[in-house]
């Protein structure tokens, strides 16, 4: 059995929920290699072959009507839901945080908080965001999500070339966390950890080289064998996914998304947001692949 990610590359629950459900009903999906679009793999999605379906999203609402079917079909689901409360300039098409918090409350009432991970990432450093603003937002969201989640994951934004270019078009600059004094990051991580402790949340850092253990933040595994065992009784080898960044401790998973198909338009995103869609790629809910290339221009 394998873990299936849907998806680190795009927001399938928010924008492609009908397609995902159709793929699960059909029992397979076709996924192009992100580095070679001509190399396409067929992934078996039969419930007996899927140890866990990990759903990464900024908006789980389109998938909520399908929860009963997912359960009936025998899929073990784990939701990774990003809520940051950042300004709309940085997340132009992300729904208001209050709406997603309400959806998470509904979801927790259906499947329980142990199957939901709150992602408060990326963390933005000065000059883009004042630390006290980030701490205030985190405190407000933590209070709203009390009892809804048990784990929160943080990570610092990274200055990928496409991210820097995107931000500069808006006259914004992103600090490179790799070149900063680690104390700068710790001054933000420590108060977040203190708030998390106050509300009984386990807080961890995703793919961070800096050790925040002294500040109360553990090294994280977003796809964590401990959580899968606690939630589903799964006994999976604690192996690292070699396809992820060096600091990532996640279990291996098979991603069924395609870069360039997310419509949120977040300025800090490492993906190409909606590049393929703007280039004419076509999505059909009944297609075995998420999108097909459009006509060449």
C-alpha positions in Angstrom: 0.0 0.0 0.0 1.1 3.6 -0.6 0.3 7.0 0.7 -1.4 9.3 -1.9 -0.9 13.0 -1.8 -3.6 15.2 -3.3 -1.6 17.4 -3.6 1.5 19.3 -2.7 1.5 20.6 -6.3 -1.9 22.1 -6.5 -5.1 22.5 -4.5 -7.2 19.5 -5.6 -9.9 19.7 -2.8 -10.5 23.4 -3.5 -10.7 23.4 -7.3 -10.9 19.8 -8.5 -13.0 17.9 -6.0 -15.4 16.4 -8.6 -12.4 15.2 -10.6 -10.8 13.6 -7.5 -14.0 11.8 -6.6 -14.4 10.5 -10.2 -10.8 9.2 -10.1 -11.4 7.4 -6.8 -14.6 5.8 -8.3 -12.7 4.7 -11.4 -9.8 3.5 -9.2 -6.9 5.1 -11.1 -5.3 8.3 -12.2 -2.7 9.3 -14.7 0.0 11.6 -13.6 2.8 13.2 -15.7 6.3 13.5 -14.3 6.7 17.2 -13.3 10.2 17.2 -15.0 9.1 15.4 -18.2 5.5 15.8 -19.2 5.7 13.0 -21.8 6.4 10.5 -19.0 3.0 9.5 -17.6 2.4 7.1 -14.7 -0.9 5.3 -13.9 -1.5 5.3 -10.2 -3.7 2.6 -8.7 -6.3 4.3 -6.4 -8.2 1.3 -5.3 -8.9 1.6 -1.5 -7.0 -1.7 -0.9 -3.9 0.0 -2.4 -4.1 3.3 -0.6 -2.8 3.4 3.0 -3.9 7.0 3.4 -5.2 9.8 1.2 -3.6 13.0 2.3 -5.6 16.1 1.2 -3.6 19.3 1.1 -5.8 22.4 0.8 -6.6 26.0 1.6 -10.3 25.3 1.2 -11.8 21.9 2.1 -15.4 23.0 1.6 -15.9 21.5 -1.9 -14.9 18.1 -0.5 -17.2 18.2 2.6 -20.3 16.8 0.7 -18.2 13.8 -0.3 -16.9 12.8 3.1 -19.5 10.0 3.6 -18.6 8.5 0.2 -14.9 8.6 1.0 -15.6 6.8 4.3 -18.0 4.3 2.7 -15.4 3.4 0.0 -12.9 2.7 2.7 -10.4 5.6 2.2 -8.4 6.7 5.2 -8.2 10.5 4.9 -5.9 13.0 6.5 -6.4 16.7 5.9 -3.6 19.2 5.8 -5.4 22.6 5.8 -3.5 25.9 5.4 -5.0 28.9 7.2 -2.7 31.9 7.5 -4.9 35.0 7.8 -2.5 36.9 5.5 -3.6 40.0 3.6 -5.4 39.4 0.3 -2.5 41.1 -1.6 -0.5 38.0 -0.7 -3.3 35.5 -1.1 -5.5 37.1 -3.7 -8.0 34.3 -4.3 -7.9 32.5 -0.9 -11.2 32.5 0.9 -11.4 34.5 4.2 -9.8 32.7 7.2 -13.1 32.8 9.1 -14.8 30.8 6.4 -12.1 28.1 6.4 -12.1 28.0 10.2 -15.8 27.3 10.1 -15.3 24.6 7.5 -12.6 23.0 9.7 -15.0 23.0 12.7 -17.5 21.2 10.5 -14.9 18.7 9.3 -13.6 18.0 12.9 -17.2 17.3 13.9 -17.4 14.7 11.1 -14.0 12.9 11.3 -12.4 14.1 14.5 -9.5 16.5 15.2 -6.8 13.8 15.1 -7.2 13.6 11.2 -6.7 17.3 10.6 -3.4 19.2 10.6 -3.4 23.0 10.6 -0.7 24.5 8.5 0.2 28.0 9.6 2.7 28.6 6.8 4.6 30.2 5.3 5.9 32.5 8.0 7.0 35.8 6.5 9.8 37.8 8.0 10.5 41.6 7.9 10.3 43.7 5.8 7.4 41.8 4.4 5.6 41.0 7.7 6.2 42.3 11.3 6.7 39.5 13.8 4.1 40.9 16.2 1.5 40.9 13.4 2.2 37.2 12.7 2.0 36.4 16.4 -1.3 38.3 16.8 -2.8 36.4 13.8 -1.6 33.1 15.1 -3.1 33.8 18.5 -6.5 34.7 17.0 -6.6 31.6 14.8 -5.4 29.3 17.6 -8.3 30.5 19.8 -10.8 29.9 17.0 -9.4 26.4 16.3 -9.4 25.3 19.9 -10.6 21.7 20.0 -10.7 21.5 16.2 -7.1 20.5 15.6 -4.3 19.0 17.8 -1.3 19.7 15.6 0.0 22.9 13.9 2.8 23.0 11.4 4.9 26.1 10.7 7.6 26.9 8.1 9.4 29.9 6.8 8.9 31.2 3.2 11.8 30.6 0.9 13.0 33.0 -1.8 12.5 30.8 -4.9 13.3 32.7 -8.1 9.6 32.7 -9.2 8.5 33.9 -5.7 11.0 36.8 -5.6 10.0 37.8 -9.1 6.3 37.7 -8.3 6.8 39.8 -5.1 8.9 42.4 -6.8 6.2 43.1 -9.3 4.3 44.3 -6.2 7.4 46.1 -4.8 7.7 43.6 -2.0 10.8 41.9 -0.8 11.2 38.5 0.9 13.9 37.9 3.4 15.9 34.7 2.8 15.7 32.7 6.1 18.9 30.8 5.2 21.0 34.0 5.4 19.4 35.3 8.6 20.8 35.0 12.1 18.8 31.9 13.5 17.9 34.1 16.5 15.7 36.2 14.1 13.6 33.1 13.3 13.6 31.9 16.9 12.2 35.3 18.0 9.1 34.4 16.0 9.0 30.7 16.6 9.2 31.0 20.4 6.0 33.1 21.0 4.1 30.9 18.5 5.2 27.8 20.6 4.0 29.5 23.8 0.6 30.2 22.3 0.4 26.6 21.0 1.2 25.2 24.5 -1.5 27.4 26.0 -4.1 25.8 23.8 -2.7 22.2 24.0 -1.4 22.1 20.4 1.6 20.1 19.2 3.6 22.5 17.1 6.3 21.4 14.7 8.4 23.0 11.9 8.3 21.7 8.4 11.6 21.2 6.5 13.5 23.6 8.6 17.3 23.3 9.0 17.2 25.5 12.2 16.6 23.5 15.4 13.8 25.1 17.3 13.6 22.4 20.0 14.8 24.9 22.7 11.9 27.2 21.7 9.3 24.5 22.0 9.0 23.6 18.3 9.7 20.1 17.3 11.1 19.0 13.9 8.1 18.1 11.9 6.8 15.3 9.7 3.6 16.5 8.0 2.9 12.9 6.9 3.8 11.4 10.3 3.8 7.6 11.0 2.8 8.4 14.6 -0.3 10.2 13.5 -1.3 7.5 11.0 -0.9 4.9 13.7 -2.9 6.8 16.2 -5.7 7.7 13.7 -5.9 4.4 11.7 -3.7 1.8 13.5 -1.4 1.8 10.5 2.1 0.4 11.1 4.3 2.1 8.4 8.1 2.1 8.3 9.5 5.5 9.3 11.3 6.2 6.1 12.0 9.7 4.6 10.5 10.7 1.3 13.6 11.2 -0.8 11.7 13.2 -3.3 11.2 16.1 -0.9 13.5 18.7 0.4 16.5 17.7 2.6 14.9 19.0 5.8 11.6 17.2 5.1 10.9 14.2 7.4 7.6 13.1 5.7 6.9 9.5 4.8 7.1 8.7 1.1 3.9 9.5 -0.9 2.7 9.5 -4.5 1.5 12.9 -5.6 -1.3 13.0 -8.1 -1.3 16.8 -8.8 0.2 18.9 -11.5 2.1 22.1 -11.0 0.7 25.3 -12.6 -3.0 24.4 -12.0 -3.7 26.2 -8.7 -6.0 29.2 -8.9 -5.3 30.8 -5.4 -2.6 33.0 -6.9 -0.5 33.3 -3.7 2.5 35.5 -4.2 4.7 33.4 -1.9 3.9 30.0 -3.6 6.8 27.9 -4.8 4.6 26.4 -7.5 3.8 28.2 -10.8 0.3 28.9 -9.6 -2.0 28.9 -12.7 0.7 29.0 -15.4 -0.7 25.9 -17.2 -4.3 27.2 -17.0 -3.3 30.6 -18.4 -1.4 28.7 -21.1 -4.6 27.0 -22.3 -4.5 23.7 -20.4 -7.9 22.1 -20.2 -9.5 20.4 -17.2 -12.3 17.9 -17.6 -13.8 16.2 -14.5 -14.0 12.8 -16.3 -10.4 12.8 -17.6 -7.9 10.4 -16.1 -5.4 13.3 -16.0 -5.9 16.6 -14.0 -5.3 18.8 -17.1 -4.4 18.3 -20.7 -2.1 20.7 -22.5 -3.9 23.4 -24.6 -3.1 24.5 -28.1 0.5 25.9 -28.6 0.6 29.6 -29.0 
